Amino acid sequence: MYEITIFVSQEEFAILEEAVFEVEDATRWNLFEDFEAKGYRVQGIYDTEIEAEAAWAELSAIAGVSGDAKLRQIQDSDWKDSYKEHFKPWAIGPLHWVPVWLRDEYELPNGHEAVWLDPGMAFGTGNHGTTRLCVERLIEARERLGAENLKSLKVVDAGCGSGILAISAKRLGFGTVTGFDNDPDAVRIAVENGELNETPEVPFTVDDLLSGFSEQPYDLVLANILAVVLIEFSETIAPVVVKGGTLILSGILTHEAENVKAAFAPLRDWKDIQIHELGEWSSVTLLA
């Protein structure tokens, strides 16, 4: 088998995250922010050198990006170990993201919860800066609302991708949690991650931003999408949050945050609008 690895820019990474769903087999790819190398890594596993090179040619052409791809041969029995080199457990507050191969040995502190990840199965690993920003806001919302009140709250993860945010919300104790994405492959992967985490009560559906908010209003809305899409659909997204609820927007480059805020600010009488930054990424949180 062959591992192909490419380091790309932050802007290219954001484009590739969308484009990877358009290739023939998205589960061959992992895309993640490599905090040790301080960069953005694209990694694929294929049976032959020709397949690996052709797959990168296909993906890079769809995304319109290029990169200096490095190819190396690995043993068939060790292909998942190539992921283990890069994926380590990490946590924010009481929530931990742990590779599934550590399931039997990872010790959780009392009162903490884990989201289990299998990077060899799907590329959504939760360690991207935009995901971290969303989870930090989720934990803040949990503390603000009070753990005893969460069971009655309704949450939706719009553009759920691999489903990590929706599963995280459920692990944090939120009541009714759903997710949707307009790409069937993304939803399939989200369902697989739900099965891995034994959260069948979190349904994932194929919907877009016009059809996905079928159970509105919501107490908390997560939308980790590109800034240009958030702005385009701002008039659709803003009204689905119940008065007193929370809207968490991410997938936003730091220089785009003020534009996103400006698009949403006049649409409702928001109690507060907050911008948080993590490196070159930002989130915009609006309290209704």
URZI-V977827 format. One record per helix or strand of 2 or more residues. SS is the DSSP state (2 for helix, 1 for strand). FROM is the first residue (numbers start at 1). LEN is the number of residues. If there is no record, write none. Layout:
# URZI-V977827
SS&FROM&LEN + SS&FROM&LEN
This chain:
# URZI-V977827
1&2&7 + 2&10&13 + 2&26&3 + 1&29&6 + 1&39&8 + 2&49&15 + 1&70&4 + 2&76&3 + 2&81&4 + 1&90&3 + 1&95&5 + 2&100&3 + 1&113&5 + 2&129&17 + 2&147&6 + 1&154&5 + 2&164&8 + 1&176&6 + 2&184&13 + 1&203&4 + 1&218&7 + 2&227&6 + 2&234&7 + 1&241&13 + 2&254&12 + 1&272&7 + 1&281&7
